């Protein structure tokens, strides 16, 4: 018996990312707003009956396919272990989200695979949902958000997610420098003097209205990342110069995003940044409101 499923694994941006403290185990406590984005990876699964559990990943990024420790493979193996299932799982992963850029691509792939496998196994009750959340958190702090990606305030180390209702779709431009940024290295270099504490309630209310200004787009990790990679500052400056109402680095970098007032303004900025910073991958997209599957006609990407 063969079951075939497919899905889209959307990216995210951190509209803001504030560090609020550090736990005894070394993990930093955060206050962040995650916005899902129309940029997405494409995932196709084949699940076959088998005598022994196995997972195979095919990917347009060969290095990911070769690594049996990638999040996609780990998600499938963890799902089978948690629910005591034995199957041969074939994962066809078409990556569009840049890797190691602070856009959550690997985490989103893992969450999407968990959701697809749960659907294939008809696991839809509250107990299954709780177990999926536990698997997701064991895979990475950002993975639980992608089980149901919608505009959300995310706190703790990523395990506490509260949806923010009413956030409109917003045109954005994402610019990605040609290198990966190590999340662990950025957090190691972050000092307590760089923590900005939790966001004011007024900022959350403004985000819910779509009234987003540069004042709201705080990222406590940006200064550390920019000190190591000045290209991040250059791309952020280009977005601001080209009319972004707010521009900031996402996550631990190196992707930066700019929010624009219209699709036309965003597309114009894409063309200009490609000319001025040909080293970057520049993507026009929209944020998502949580009521769609991430399909968008506004998405384009190029090196």
N, C-alpha and C positions, 0 to 999 in steps of 0.2 A: 504494500500500500504506500502511495506517495501523496503527500500533502504539499501544495504549492501556495505560497503567500508572498505578497510584496507590500512595501510601505516606504514612506519618505521620512527621513530623519533630519529634522530641521536644525539649523544653527541657532545660537542665541547671542545677544550682546548683554553686557552688564551696563545698564544705564548709569548706575553708580555702584561703587564697591568700596565700602568703608570697613576698616578693621576696628572691632570693638573690644578685643581682648585676646588672651592666649590661654588655652587650657593646659592642664598639668601634663597631658601627653604630647604637648608641643604643637597641636593643631591650633590655628588661629580661628577665633570667632569673628564672623562677618555679618554685616548688614548690607544687602544688595537688592537691586531690582533687576530681574532677568526679563528680557523681552525676546520671545521667539521670533525668528526671522525667516523669510521665504526661501533663502538659500538653503539647500538641503541635499543630503546624500540619498541615493536610491538603493534600496535593499530588496533582494529577492531570496526567499528561502525555499529549499526543498527538504522535507522531513520524510525519511524513509524508515520503515520497520527494519530492525537490525538485532543481532544477538549481543552486540557490544556497543556502548555509546561512542560516537566519534563525531568530530567537527572538522569541516574543511572550509577554508575561506579563500575565495577567488576575489581579487581586487585589482582595480586599475593602478593602484600604488603597490607594486610588487613587494616592496619591503614590508608592508602590512600583511600581505598574504603569507609571507615566509615566517612571520613571527606568530608562533602558536600562543603567545602571551598577550596578543592584542585584545582589546576590550570586546570586540565582536565575538571572538571565539570563547573568551572567558564567560561572557553572558550566556551563551548557549550551554556551555558545560555546567555553569552554576544552576541554570534552570533545571536541567535534567537531574542534577544531584538533589536539589531541593524537593522536587516533585516525584523523585524515584521513577524516572522515565528512562527508557533505553531506546535510542534511535540514532540513525545516521543523519546528521544535519549538514546540508550544503548551503553555504552563505555566499551569495554573489553581491559584492559591495562595490558600488560605483561612487567614488568619492568626488564631491564638488566642494566641500567645506575644507579650506586650508588646514593642514595639520599643525598642531603646536602653536596656534595663533590666539588662543583665548576665546574661541568661538564655540567650544563644546562639542565638536564633531564626534570625537570618540565616545563621549558620554551619551550623546544622542543616538549613535549607532547601537550601543549596548541596550539602552532603554527600549528602542524600537524592536530589537530582536526579542527582548523579554516579552513585550506586548504581543508580537506576532506569534510567538510560541505558546503564550497563554491562550490566544484565540484558537490556535490549532488544537489545543488540548481541551477546549471548552471550559476553561477555568475562569469564571466570571464572578464568583461570590466574594463577599467581604474578606473571608479568610485568605483566599488566593491573592486578593489585592494587597493585603497586609504582608504576605510572604514575598510578593513581588517587590514591594517597597524595601523590605529587609535585604533582598538580594541586591537591589539597585544600590543601596547605600554601601554594601560591602564591596561593590565594584569601584565606587568613586563618589566624592561628595556632590558632584553635579548631576549624577545619573538620576536620582529620584525626580528632579524637576522635569526631565524629559519623558517620564511616564505619562504625563498629561500636560504638555507644554502650553502655557498661557501666561500673559503678563502676571508676574508674581513678585512678592517680597520674599526674599530667601534669607534666612538667618541661621545661627548656629554655625556648623561647618558645611551646611547645605541640606541638612535633614529636615529643617522646618520651612515649609513653603505655604504661603497664603496668597491666593489669587487676588489680583486687583481688578475689579470690575470696571468696565467702561473705557479702558484705554483704547483710543482709536488707532487705526493703522497709520503708520508714518513712513514717508519715503526716506530711505537711508542710503548712504554710500559707505562701503567697507573697503579699506585700503590695507593691504597685507604686505609687509616687507618680506624679502626672500630668505628668511631664516626662522628657525623654531626657537621659542623662548621656554626655558625650563621653569615651570611653576615653582618647584622646590627651591631652586636657586634664588628666585626673586623673593620668596618669603623668608629665606635665610638671611638675606641682606636687609630686610625691612626692620627698622628700629621702632620701639614704642613711641618715640617722638613723632613718627609719621602716621600714627593712628588718628583718625578724625572722629571716632565715636559714631553712634547711631544717627540716622538721618532724622531731621525734624518731621513731625506729623504733617506740617504744611507742605513739605516736599512731596509726600505720598499723595496728598490731595491734588496737588498740581499735576502730577503724573497721570492720575486717573482722569483728569480733564484733557490731557494731551497738551497741557501748558508747560512745555519743557524748555528750560533755558540753560545757558552755560553754567549757572550757579548750581544747578542740580547735579551736573555730570561730574561727580567727584570720583577719583580712583586713587586710593592710597598707595597702590602698587606702581603707579605710573612714573613717579620720580625715580624710583629704583631702576625700573626697566629702561627709562630714557637715559640714565647715566651710563648704562652698558651699551645701549643701542640708540644712538642719536637719530637714526632714520625714523624712529617712531615719532620724535618731536617734529621732524620735517613733514611727515604725512599729516599729523594733526594740524600743523600750521597751514598746510595747503587747504585742508577742509574748511578751516575757519576763514581763510582768505577768500574762498569761493562761495561763501554765504551760508555755511552750516550754522543753524541757530544754537547748536551744541555739538561739540566734538570731544571725544575722549578715547582712551585705550580701553579695550574690552578685556576683562579678566586680568591675567598676568601678562598679556601681550602675546605677540607684537601687533595684532590687528588693531586698527583704530577705526572708529565709525563717526559719521557726521549725520545729524538729522536735518532734513531740508523741508521747506514749506510746500514743495510741489515735486511731482515726478519729473517734470521738465527741468527744474533746477538741479535735481539729483543727477539726471542723465548728462546734463551739461558739465557738471563737476567731474563726472567720471571721465569724459573725454579729455578735459583739461589736465587732470591728474595723470592720466596715461601718458600725455605728452611731456609733462614736467618731471614725472618720477617714473621713467620706464622700467625701473627695477621692481616696481610693486605690482601685485595682483590687485585689480580694482573692480569692485562688484557693485552694481546697482540692485537694490532689493527693497522690500518693505518689511516693517515689523508686522507681526500677526496678532490678531485679537483673541485667539484661542477658539474661534468658532469655525475654523476651516482646517484643511489638512496640509496647508502650506503651499498649495499650487499657486503659482504667480506667473503672470506674463511679463513682469517687470524685471526679471532676473537676467543678468548677463555677467559673464566673467571673462577676463583675459589677463595674460601676463604682461 
